[in-house]
């Protein structure tokens, strides 16, 4: 670590992450969500409420980690109308934007939401083209291979899921 303390290394790493996340080729904060991967966008509340952005980018799942609970309204599983927005699944949790907030406590739930989306995709492919994934062992190995080689996280020319 070139003589740096753990805290200095962490600070440097966080600064690099900020640089990557904030780099938007000169885009302003209101220019829409940033595409991180073929099938993954990060944006703000305005982006998540913009139906044309959701449809144009074929966004089908929204994970809202800045939700604020309003206990005066009836809870709904999905505040989006799938017919008009294209969003079929929604997960929210309250997370506060400060350095001391323990965001890690939400990672397991967020990962389960993302894994469920992957499982839905596999089921859809299997339904539309049953012969392609006819062997359950093959399916499991295919998923494991994709995860091991980070193929689920690369940009490609295939398009959004």
TIVEXKE-728521 format. One line per field, with one value per atom (N, C-alpha, C, O): atom name; residue number from 1; residue in one letter; x, y, z. Coordinates in steps of 0.001 Angstrom, whole numbers. Example, Ala and Ser with C-alpha at 12.3 -4.5 7.8 and 13.67 -1.06 7.14 Angstrom:
BEGIN
atom <- c(N|CA|C|O|N|CA|C|O)
seq <- c(1|1|1|1|2|2|2|2)
type <- c(A|A|A|A|S|S|S|S)
X <- c(13190|12300|13200|14236|12850|13670|12900|13409)
Y <- c(-5690|-4500|-3300|-3319|-2250|-1060|30|1138)
Z <- c(7800|7800|7800|8465|7080|7140|7870|8039)
//
This chain:
BEGIN
atom <- c(N|CA|C|O|N|CA|C|O|N|CA|C|O|N|CA|C|O|N|CA|C|O|N|CA|C|O|N|CA|C|O|N|CA|C|O|N|CA|C|O|N|CA|C|O|N|CA|C|O|N|CA|C|O|N|CA|C|O|N|CA|C|O|N|CA|C|O|N|CA|C|O|N|CA|C|O|N|CA|C|O|N|CA|C|O|N|CA|C|O|N|CA|C|O|N|CA|C|O|N|CA|C|O|N|CA|C|O|N|CA|C|O|N|CA|C|O|N|CA|C|O|N|CA|C|O|N|CA|C|O|N|CA|C|O|N|CA|C|O|N|CA|C|O|N|CA|C|O|N|CA|C|O|N|CA|C|O|N|CA|C|O|N|CA|C|O|N|CA|C|O|N|CA|C|O|N|CA|C|O|N|CA|C|O|N|CA|C|O|N|CA|C|O|N|CA|C|O|N|CA|C|O|N|CA|C|O|N|CA|C|O|N|CA|C|O|N|CA|C|O|N|CA|C|O|N|CA|C|O|N|CA|C|O|N|CA|C|O|N|CA|C|O|N|CA|C|O|N|CA|C|O|N|CA|C|O|N|CA|C|O|N|CA|C|O|N|CA|C|O|N|CA|C|O|N|CA|C|O|N|CA|C|O|N|CA|C|O|N|CA|C|O|N|CA|C|O|N|CA|C|O|N|CA|C|O|N|CA|C|O|N|CA|C|O|N|CA|C|O|N|CA|C|O|N|CA|C|O|N|CA|C|O|N|CA|C|O|N|CA|C|O|N|CA|C|O|N|CA|C|O|N|CA|C|O|N|CA|C|O|N|CA|C|O|N|CA|C|O|N|CA|C|O|N|CA|C|O|N|CA|C|O|N|CA|C|O|N|CA|C|O|N|CA|C|O|N|CA|C|O|N|CA|C|O|N|CA|C|O|N|CA|C|O|N|CA|C|O|N|CA|C|O|N|CA|C|O|N|CA|C|O|N|CA|C|O|N|CA|C|O|N|CA|C|O|N|CA|C|O|N|CA|C|O|N|CA|C|O|N|CA|C|O|N|CA|C|O|N|CA|C|O|N|CA|C|O|N|CA|C|O|N|CA|C|O|N|CA|C|O|N|CA|C|O|N|CA|C|O|N|CA|C|O|N|CA|C|O|N|CA|C|O|N|CA|C|O|N|CA|C|O|N|CA|C|O|N|CA|C|O|N|CA|C|O|N|CA|C|O|N|CA|C|O|N|CA|C|O|N|CA|C|O|N|CA|C|O|N|CA|C|O|N|CA|C|O|N|CA|C|O|N|CA|C|O|N|CA|C|O|N|CA|C|O|N|CA|C|O|N|CA|C|O|N|CA|C|O|N|CA|C|O|N|CA|C|O|N|CA|C|O|N|CA|C|O|N|CA|C|O|N|CA|C|O|N|CA|C|O|N|CA|C|O|N|CA|C|O|N|CA|C|O|N|CA|C|O|N|CA|C|O|N|CA|C|O|N|CA|C|O|N|CA|C|O|N|CA|C|O|N|CA|C|O|N|CA|C|O|N|CA|C|O|N|CA|C|O|N|CA|C|O|N|CA|C|O|N|CA|C|O|N|CA|C|O|N|CA|C|O|N|CA|C|O|N|CA|C|O|N|CA|C|O)
seq <- c(1|1|1|1|2|2|2|2|3|3|3|3|4|4|4|4|5|5|5|5|6|6|6|6|7|7|7|7|8|8|8|8|9|9|9|9|10|10|10|10|11|11|11|11|12|12|12|12|13|13|13|13|14|14|14|14|15|15|15|15|16|16|16|16|17|17|17|17|18|18|18|18|19|19|19|19|20|20|20|20|21|21|21|21|22|22|22|22|23|23|23|23|24|24|24|24|25|25|25|25|26|26|26|26|27|27|27|27|28|28|28|28|29|29|29|29|30|30|30|30|31|31|31|31|32|32|32|32|33|33|33|33|34|34|34|34|35|35|35|35|36|36|36|36|37|37|37|37|38|38|38|38|39|39|39|39|40|40|40|40|41|41|41|41|42|42|42|42|43|43|43|43|44|44|44|44|45|45|45|45|46|46|46|46|47|47|47|47|48|48|48|48|49|49|49|49|50|50|50|50|51|51|51|51|52|52|52|52|53|53|53|53|54|54|54|54|55|55|55|55|56|56|56|56|57|57|57|57|58|58|58|58|59|59|59|59|60|60|60|60|61|61|61|61|62|62|62|62|63|63|63|63|64|64|64|64|65|65|65|65|66|66|66|66|67|67|67|67|68|68|68|68|69|69|69|69|70|70|70|70|71|71|71|71|72|72|72|72|73|73|73|73|74|74|74|74|75|75|75|75|76|76|76|76|77|77|77|77|78|78|78|78|79|79|79|79|80|80|80|80|81|81|81|81|82|82|82|82|83|83|83|83|84|84|84|84|85|85|85|85|86|86|86|86|87|87|87|87|88|88|88|88|89|89|89|89|90|90|90|90|91|91|91|91|92|92|92|92|93|93|93|93|94|94|94|94|95|95|95|95|96|96|96|96|97|97|97|97|98|98|98|98|99|99|99|99|100|100|100|100|101|101|101|101|102|102|102|102|103|103|103|103|104|104|104|104|105|105|105|105|106|106|106|106|107|107|107|107|108|108|108|108|109|109|109|109|110|110|110|110|111|111|111|111|112|112|112|112|113|113|113|113|114|114|114|114|115|115|115|115|116|116|116|116|117|117|117|117|118|118|118|118|119|119|119|119|120|120|120|120|121|121|121|121|122|122|122|122|123|123|123|123|124|124|124|124|125|125|125|125|126|126|126|126|127|127|127|127|128|128|128|128|129|129|129|129|130|130|130|130|131|131|131|131|132|132|132|132|133|133|133|133|134|134|134|134|135|135|135|135|136|136|136|136|137|137|137|137|138|138|138|138|139|139|139|139|140|140|140|140|141|141|141|141|142|142|142|142|143|143|143|143|144|144|144|144|145|145|145|145|146|146|146|146|147|147|147|147|148|148|148|148|149|149|149|149|150|150|150|150|151|151|151|151|152|152|152|152|153|153|153|153|154|154|154|154|155|155|155|155|156|156|156|156|157|157|157|157|158|158|158|158|159|159|159|159|160|160|160|160|161|161|161|161)
type <- c(X|X|X|X|X|X|X|X|X|X|X|X|X|X|X|X|X|X|X|X|X|X|X|X|X|X|X|X|X|X|X|X|X|X|X|X|X|X|X|X|X|X|X|X|X|X|X|X|X|X|X|X|X|X|X|X|X|X|X|X|X|X|X|X|X|X|X|X|X|X|X|X|X|X|X|X|X|X|X|X|X|X|X|X|X|X|X|X|X|X|X|X|X|X|X|X|X|X|X|X|X|X|X|X|X|X|X|X|X|X|X|X|X|X|X|X|X|X|X|X|X|X|X|X|X|X|X|X|X|X|X|X|X|X|X|X|X|X|X|X|X|X|X|X|X|X|X|X|X|X|X|X|X|X|X|X|X|X|X|X|X|X|X|X|X|X|X|X|X|X|X|X|X|X|X|X|X|X|X|X|X|X|X|X|X|X|X|X|X|X|X|X|X|X|X|X|X|X|X|X|X|X|X|X|X|X|X|X|X|X|X|X|X|X|X|X|X|X|X|X|X|X|X|X|X|X|X|X|X|X|X|X|X|X|X|X|X|X|X|X|X|X|X|X|X|X|X|X|X|X|X|X|X|X|X|X|X|X|X|X|X|X|X|X|X|X|X|X|X|X|X|X|X|X|X|X|X|X|X|X|X|X|X|X|X|X|X|X|X|X|X|X|X|X|X|X|X|X|X|X|X|X|X|X|X|X|X|X|X|X|X|X|X|X|X|X|X|X|X|X|X|X|X|X|X|X|X|X|X|X|X|X|X|X|X|X|X|X|X|X|X|X|X|X|X|X|X|X|X|X|X|X|X|X|X|X|X|X|X|X|X|X|X|X|X|X|X|X|X|X|X|X|X|X|X|X|X|X|X|X|X|X|X|X|X|X|X|X|X|X|X|X|X|X|X|X|X|X|X|X|X|X|X|X|X|X|X|X|X|X|X|X|X|X|X|X|X|X|X|X|X|X|X|X|X|X|X|X|X|X|X|X|X|X|X|X|X|X|X|X|X|X|X|X|X|X|X|X|X|X|X|X|X|X|X|X|X|X|X|X|X|X|X|X|X|X|X|X|X|X|X|X|X|X|X|X|X|X|X|X|X|X|X|X|X|X|X|X|X|X|X|X|X|X|X|X|X|X|X|X|X|X|X|X|X|X|X|X|X|X|X|X|X|X|X|X|X|X|X|X|X|X|X|X|X|X|X|X|X|X|X|X|X|X|X|X|X|X|X|X|X|X|X|X|X|X|X|X|X|X|X|X|X|X|X|X|X|X|X|X|X|X|X|X|X|X|X|X|X|X|X|X|X|X|X|X|X|X|X|X|X|X|X|X|X|X|X|X|X|X|X|X|X|X|X|X|X|X|X|X|X|X|X|X|X|X|X|X|X|X|X|X|X|X|X|X|X|X|X|X|X|X|X|X|X|X|X|X|X|X|X|X|X|X|X|X|X|X|X|X|X|X|X|X)
X <- c(814|0|859|377|2097|3005|3081|3107|3118|3269|2022|2078|906|-330|-1030|-961|-1699|-2487|-3777|-4150|-4451|-5725|-6720|-7451|-6744|-7681|-7352|-8254|-6062|-5659|-6003|-6463|-5779|-6111|-7612|-8053|-8384|-9847|-10284|-11142|-9705|-10040|-9716|-10505|-8545|-8148|-9112|-9510|-9479|-10409|-11768|-12354|-12263|-13549|-13489|-14456|-12369|-12224|-12246|-12858|-11587|-11616|-13035|-13463|-13765|-15154|-16004|-16805|-15835|-16588|-16288|-17192|-15014|-14621|-15311|-15817|-15331|-15981|-17477|-18054|-18103|-19556|-19997|-21090|-19173|-19552|-19164|-19648|-18305|-17872|-19022|-19431|-19531|-20679|-20448|-21404|-19193|-18872|-19471|-20051|-19322|-19807|-21300|-21838|-21977|-23427|-23781|-23056|-24895|-25371|-26145|-26451|-26460|-27154|-28569|-29176|-29110|-30477|-30533|-31574|-29443|-29403|-29868|-29678|-30460|-30966|-30036|-28957|-30463|-29650|-28365|-28308|-27347|-26081|-26152|-26565|-25750|-25729|-24409|-23340|-24499|-23307|-22952|-21778|-23968|-23818|-24921|-25795|-24880|-25929|-27319|-28247|-27450|-28765|-28896|-29804|-27996|-28010|-27780|-26802|-28703|-28629|-28642|-29177|-28045|-28136|-28614|-28113|-29587|-30146|-30707|-30459|-31467|-32058|-33579|-34133|-34227|-35687|-36349|-37334|-35820|-36378|-36312|-37276|-35184|-35036|-36052|-36672|-36218|-37110|-38576|-39412|-38894|-40280|-40551|-41692|-39537|-39679|-40036|-39171|-41316|-41813|-41107|-40788|-40858|-40200|-38777|-38317|-38074|-36724|-36792|-35992|-37747|-37897|-38171|-37545|-39101|-39469|-38333|-38019|-37720|-36644|-35480|-34868|-35182|-34066|-34488|-33675|-35765|-36315|-36054|-35697|-36238|-36032|-37259|-38374|-37048|-38156|-38151|-39146|-37040|-36908|-36314|-35356|-36886|-36374|-36059|-36901|-34836|-34391|-34163|-33200|-35036|-34997|-34370|-34994|-33137|-32455|-32435|-31640|-33305|-33415|-34860|-35267|-35612|-37038|-37231|-36462|-38243|-38661|-40065|-40946|-40257|-41544|-42580|-42336|-43732|-44878|-45948|-46664|-46046|-46955|-48415|-49302|-48666|-50041|-50720|-51930|-49947|-50533|-50481|-49681|-51344|-51394|-50132|-49703|-49554|-48352|-48715|-49720|-47895|-48093|-46792|-45709|-46902|-45704|-44941|-43711|-45670|-45045|-45811|-46958|-45202|-45909|-46011|-46642|-45402|-45415|-46517|-46794|-47138|-48089|-47279|-46763|-47159|-46336|-46745|-45898|-48023|-48493|-47951|-47603|-47874|-47419|-45923|-45308|-45328|-43908|-42976|-41811|-43478|-42617|-41953|-41301|-42108|-41502|-42408|-43563|-41866|-42647|-42335|-43181|-41137|-40749|-40091|-39373|-40356|-39897|-39525|-40240|-38403|-37993|-37482|-36737|-37891|-37384|-36971|-37501|-36012|-35659|-35166|-34655|-35326|-34872|-33374|-32886|-32663|-31227|-30940|-31437|-30160|-29882|-28508|-27563|-28417|-27204|-26241|-26070|-25619|-24571|-23528|-23821|-22327|-21196|-21352|-20780|-22109|-22212|-23373|-23540|-24172|-25317|-24826|-24006|-25302|-24846|-25535|-26395|-25161|-25801|-25658|-26495|-24607|-24391|-25563|-25767|-26327|-27444|-28509|-29353|-28487|-29478|-28966|-29744|-27688|-27104|-27714|-27930|-27994|-28558|-29924|-30203|-30764|-32085|-31963|-32695|-31042|-30839|-30328|-30780|-29398|-28868|-29966|-30035|-30820|-31926|-32862|-33356|-33106|-33948|-33314|-33995|-32017|-31300|-31251|-31456|-30982|-30969|-32340|-32430|-33405|-34758|-34996|-35663|-34457|-34585|-33863|-34371|-32688|-31952|-32743|-32837|-33303|-34113|-35329|-35692|-35965|-37110|-36690|-37417|-35528|-35027|-34793|-35146|-34207|-33959|-35279|-35403|-36265|-37578|-38216|-38827|-38077|-38638|-37981|-38664|-36658|-35942|-36375|-36607|-36481|-36885|-38302|-38582|-39196|-40571|-40628|-41308|-39910|-39945|-39176|-39533|-38144|-37298|-36896|-35747|-37836|-37584|-36365|-35704|-36061|-34945|-33598|-32623|-33537|-32257|-31741|-30530|-32643|-32233|-32947|-33585|-32834|-33614|-33019|-33737|-31763|-31093|-30843|-30120|-31432|-31295|-29835|-29411|-29073|-27651|-26910|-26038|-27265|-26663|-27003|-26146|-28254|-28679|-27841|-27335|-27699|-26940|-25481|-24889|-24905|-23513|-23357|-22364|-24344|-24309|-24336|-23573|-25206|-25286|-23984|-23456|-23468|-22219|-21064|-20247|-20995|-19950|-20051|-19044|-21268|-21464|-21049|-20419|-21399|-21008|-19499|-18889|-18891|-17445|-16633|-15573|-17129|-16401|-16958|-16620|-17814|-18404|-19046|-19021|-19619|-20270|-21596|-22095|-22154|-23413|-23181|-24135|-21925|-21606|-20857|-20396|-20727|-19984|-20929|-22042|-20467|-21215|-20960|-19838|-22001|-21844|-22750|-23482|-22708|-23545|-24890|-25703|-25129|-26357|-27570|-28642|-27436|-28559|-29033|-28580|-29943|-30455|-31354|-32044|-31331|-32202|-33586|-34498)
Y <- c(-1190|0|1256|2340|1119|2244|3155|4377|2584|3375|4109|4882|3884|4564|3767|2538|4480|3805|3280|3675|2388|1861|2984|2968|3943|5073|5899|6331|6120|6873|6092|6666|4797|3946|3980|4083|3894|3943|5286|5334|6361|7700|7817|8358|7302|7349|6525|6960|5347|4479|5164|5144|5768|6462|7633|7894|8337|9449|8945|9572|7822|7238|6828|7035|6243|5853|7073|7040|8151|9376|9907|10328|9884|10366|9567|10138|8249|7391|7652|7796|7712|7888|9271|9421|10279|11635|11989|12985|11197|11469|11141|9985|12136|11940|12638|13081|12744|13411|14813|15200|15557|16930|17056|18159|15980|16019|16704|16614|17377|18008|16997|15906|17352|16414|16123|15155|16934|16719|16073|16115|15486|14931|13484|12832|12977|11609|10664|11052|9401|8430|8086|8154|7721|7284|5779|5035|5337|3905|3337|3661|2483|1855|589|315|-184|-1431|-1476|-610|-2483|-2598|-2553|-1992|-3132|-3305|-2609|-2922|-1664|-1037|466|921|1218|2670|3162|2505|4326|4974|6396|7103|6783|8112|8648|8115|9713|10332|10203|9530|10851|10767|11295|10724|12370|12937|11926|11764|11246|10216|9098|8632|8671|7556|7911|7019|9191|9628|9984|10273|9967|10358|9131|8323|9006|7828|7655|6528|8739|8595|8067|7293|8468|7949|6464|5676|6082|4672|3822|2779|4260|3478|3460|2410|4619|4708|3782|3174|3680|2850|1434|640|1117|-220|-648|-1795|285|10|-713|-194|-1907|-2735|-2903|-3339|-2563|-2725|-1441|-890|-979|216|-146|-675|151|-24|1378|2048|1816|3164|3108|2651|3576|3523|4885|5123|5771|7078|7356|8508|6304|6459|7044|6772|7829|8295|7772|7958|7136|6503|7557|8433|7452|8292|7361|6713|7301|6349|6790|6075|7963|8432|7908|8063|7291|6758|5241|4641|4638|3179|2659|3199|1624|1036|252|-459|384|-371|-1069|-582|-2217|-2956|-2248|-2286|-1602|-964|312|240|1478|2722|3027|4010|2198|2403|1569|451|2118|1353|667|1342|-659|-1363|-1088|-1094|-851|-596|712|782|1741|3036|3260|3967|2670|2935|1826|2080|598|-543|-1112|-2154|-443|-907|-1961|-1691|-3169|-4286|-4591|-5125|-4259|-4564|-3352|-2591|-3198|-2021|-2428|-3189|-1911|-2116|-791|-78|-477|749|482|-400|1273|1296|2689|3411|3052|4361|4326|3516|5184|5334|6832|7583|7245|8663|8984|8209|10130|10533|11227|12446|10413|10947|9851|8661|10271|9341|8263|7181|8536|7558|6578|5665|6754|5859|4453|4317|3420|2039|1409|542|1838|1396|-111|-718|-711|-2147|-2997|-4104|-2492|-3287|-3540|-4419|-2793|-2962|-3837|-4211|-4164|-4861|-6233|-6609|-6984|-8326|-8239|-9006|-7311|-7132|-6654|-7120|-5730|-5230|-6340|-6460|-7143|-8255|-9266|-9783|-9550|-10489|-9954|-10722|-8651|-8016|-8164|-8496|-7917|-8028|-9480|-9759|-10405|-11831|-12294|-13112|-11776|-12138|-11673|-12363|-10511|-10022|-10958|-11246|-11431|-12386|-13681|-14232|-14157|-15379|-15199|-16114|-14022|-13748|-13801|-14325|-13263|-13268|-14693|-15042|-15501|-16902|-17626|-18396|-17382|-18013|-17564|-18369|-16282|-15769|-16437|-16867|-16523|-17178|-18633|-19137|-19293|-20699|-20864|-21832|-19928|-19989|-19740|-20460|-18715|-18338|-19314|-19520|-19901|-20820|-21973|-22042|-22887|-23950|-24812|-25285|-25019|-25905|-25300|-26029|-23982|-23331|-23611|-23657|-23798|-24050|-25290|-25247|-26378|-27556|-28329|-29090|-28164|-28929|-28033|-27043|-28367|-27529|-27404|-26333|-28481|-28423|-27450|-26709|-27455|-26522|-25083|-24201|-24855|-23512|-23010|-21888|-23846|-23450|-23173|-22213|-24017|-23822|-22553|-21836|-22278|-21076|-19824|-18885|-19815|-18680|-18539|-17435|-19647|-19606|-19115|-18310|-19598|-19159|-17653|-16944|-17168|-15740|-14917|-13869|-15391|-14666|-14712|-13692|-15885|-16030|-15168|-14661|-15002|-14225|-12814|-12099|-12429|-11089|-10713|-9550|-11696|-11436|-10714|-10081|-10805|-10120|-8638|-7867|-8239|-6863|-6122|-5003|-6702|-6053|-5392|-5865|-4285|-3681|-4516|-4957|-4723|-5455|-4843|-3896|-5371|-4873|-5581|-5317|-6478|-7260|-6392|-6623|-5415|-4557|-4825|-5760|-4003|-4112|-5316|-5724|-5879|-7015|-6491|-7268)
Z <- c(0|0|0|328|-357|-521|697|546|1913|3119|3578|4535|2918|3314|4403|4437|5284|6314|5691|4587|6409|5915|5667|4677|6554|6410|5169|4452|4914|3719|2456|1469|2491|1351|1091|-54|2159|2022|1444|563|1932|1440|-52|-827|-444|-1850|-2711|-3791|-2231|-2951|-3114|-4196|-2036|-2104|-3073|-3788|-3104|-4040|-5478|-6342|-5744|-7087|-7469|-8605|-6510|-6777|-7103|-8037|-6335|-6595|-7989|-8711|-8363|-9681|-10779|-11745|-10631|-11623|-11667|-12745|-10506|-10455|-10902|-11448|-10681|-11052|-12480|-13018|-13103|-14468|-15409|-15519|-16072|-16946|-18280|-18917|-18713|-19972|-20050|-21064|-18972|-18944|-18735|-18833|-18455|-18282|-16973|-15982|-16997|-15765|-14945|-15425|-13715|-12836|-13307|-12850|-14210|-14670|-16055|-16710|-16501|-17856|-17926|-18952|-16883|-16898|-16185|-15737|-16078|-15346|-16097|-17325|-15341|-15932|-16151|-15261|-17327|-17620|-17118|-17637|-16097|-15539|-16296|-16548|-16658|-17401|-18447|-18473|-19305|-20319|-19709|-20292|-18564|-17960|-16611|-15842|-16312|-14995|-15112|-15705|-14534|-14537|-13098|-12205|-12890|-11587|-11840|-12714|-11056|-11245|-9954|-8873|-10088|-8915|-8966|-9836|-8032|-7941|-9214|-9680|-9773|-10997|-12128|-12876|-12257|-13293|-13090|-14046|-11841|-11532|-11757|-11907|-11780|-12004|-13461|-13820|-14291|-15690|-16531|-16867|-16863|-17579|-18919|-19299|-19643|-20949|-20794|-21634|-19739|-19472|-19150|-19656|-18307|-17940|-19176|-19363|-20018|-21208|-22236|-22797|-22482|-23477|-23117|-23995|-21830|-21381|-21017|-20544|-21240|-20972|-19525|-19256|-18617|-17196|-16663|-16727|-16139|-15656|-14143|-13563|-13502|-12053|-11473|-12014|-10380|-9711|-8264|-7540|-7866|-6485|-5928|-6302|-5045|-4489|-3105|-2147|-3009|-1712|-1035|-125|-1479|-836|-456|-305|-305|0|1385|2308|1509|2827|3040|2202|4134|4419|4785|5614|4150|4491|5022|4258|6325|6949|6882|7348|6305|6191|4934|4768|4052|2822|2848|3565|2056|1988|1302|283|1860|1279|27|1|-1006|-2239|-2584|-2257|-3248|-3639|-4747|-4784|-5649|-6797|-7122|-7563|-6915|-7201|-8694|-9083|-9527|-10969|-11613|-11180|-12643|-13444|-14544|-15434|-14500|-15488|-16937|-17830|-17173|-18543|-19102|-20281|-18278|-18781|-18604|-19402|-17570|-17298|-17753|-18062|-17796|-18090|-16850|-16923|-15701|-14452|-13833|-13504|-13680|-13151|-11694|-10977|-11255|-9878|-9240|-9889|-7953|-7229|-5807|-5156|-5343|-3953|-3421|-4093|-2214|-1598|-161|515|278|1692|2030|1173|3282|3736|3982|4770|3322|3551|3576|2737|4513|4656|4077|4220|3426|2733|3697|3667|4553|5414|5636|5519|5954|6039|7094|6958|8133|9213|9025|9833|7976|7782|7412|6505|8083|7825|6604|6753|5427|4180|3952|3284|4501|4299|4774|4276|5727|6239|5175|5351|4081|3018|1869|991|1862|718|477|-675|1520|1342|648|-273|1089|490|-960|-1834|-1211|-2568|-3481|-4619|-2999|-3793|-4104|-5219|-3132|-3361|-4444|-5269|-4448|-5463|-6845|-7815|-6928|-8202|-8667|-9849|-7752|-8103|-8587|-9502|-7980|-8414|-9846|-10617|-10209|-11584|-12548|-13632|-12163|-12990|-13144|-14241|-12058|-12114|-13016|-13756|-12962|-13836|-15297|-16142|-15586|-16959|-17438|-18565|-16593|-16955|-17194|-18147|-16331|-16525|-17833|-18536|-18160|-19409|-20611|-21540|-20589|-21688|-21794|-22892|-20678|-20671|-21219|-21926|-20897|-21387|-22891|-23623|-23343|-24759|-25646|-26807|-25108|-25880|-24971|-24535|-24675|-23694|-23997|-23072|-25245|-25597|-25210|-25022|-25089|-24817|-23401|-23183|-22450|-21067|-20535|-19483|-21262|-20894|-19724|-19075|-19439|-18399|-17190|-17298|-16039|-14848|-14406|-13972|-14513|-14174|-15075|-14621|-16365|-17315|-16925|-16972|-16543|-16143|-14975|-14999|-13957|-12769|-13118|-12624|-13972|-14370|-15201|-15072|-16055|-16881|-16003|-16229|-15016|-14098|-13321|-13185|-12815|-12051|-12918|-12470|-14159|-15084|-15313|-15272|-15555|-15797|-14581|-14721|-13399|-12182|-11972|-11654|-12144|-11936|-12884|-12518|-14101|-15098|-15255|-16198|-14318|-14291|-15620|-16021|-16297|-17573|-17390|-18321|-16222|-15953|-15718|-15616|-15631|-15282|-16382|-16157|-17540|-18613|-19594|-19825|-20169|-21258|-22506|-22756|-23273|-24526|-25566|-25279|-26759|-27839|-27883|-28769|-26936|-26939|-26622|-27181|-25754|-25387|-23985|-23324|-23543|-22173|-22024|-22958|-20821|-20508|-20260|-19976)
//
